[in-house]
Amino acid sequence: MKESTTRTIEVVVRPDGQSSIETKGFTGTECLVGSRFLEAALGARQDERRTVEFYSTGVSTDVGVAQSNPGRSEAM
């Protein structure tokens, strides 16, 4: 079952007119797609900082070790 994650886009407009967009709860390039409409409305991008979540695939994997012969020890 996939865990539900809240996605938010935070827009900050400073008194000098500069703005910034921060996405939260997105993985991979979802953040770029999710914030595209705001970037278009706010104008040209001057800087971009990617977070760890950008490089995350959002896929969780369970890794397990199965023993076919529990009484036997193998050297690697």
Residue pairs with C-beta under 8 A, 6 or more apart in sequence:
5 25
6 24
6 25
7 23
7 24
7 25
7 26
7 30
7 34
8 23
8 24
8 25
9 21
9 22
9 23
9 24
9 34
9 35
9 38
10 21
10 22
10 23
10 24
11 19
11 20
11 21
11 38
11 42
12 19
12 20
12 22
13 19
19 42
21 35
21 38
21 39
21 42
23 31
23 34
23 35
26 34
26 53
27 53
27 54
27 56
27 57
27 58
28 54
28 55
28 56
28 57
28 58
29 54
30 58
31 53
31 54
39 45
